[in-house]
């Protein structure tokens, strides 16, 4: 029987994956992140991805803006 990771562990793993994508330049500063596209590509629920976005926003890696009732998350420039 396969045991699913707890939501916190999964969120942390996905945060690490997105952080790595930022670090290697796969995701660029100023890029708008699509919740639907990312959740599909990572094979996770949108709820889990929202938790990840919240964590990365708290860390200062993402900026959250509301435009026409849609939420956009924009990557901030990282200091090297």
Buried (B, 14 or more C-beta within 10 A) or exposed (E): EEEEEEEEEBBBBBBEBBBEBBEEEEBEEEEEBEBEEBBEEBEBEEEBBBBBBBBBBEEEBBEEEEEEEEEBBEBBEEEE
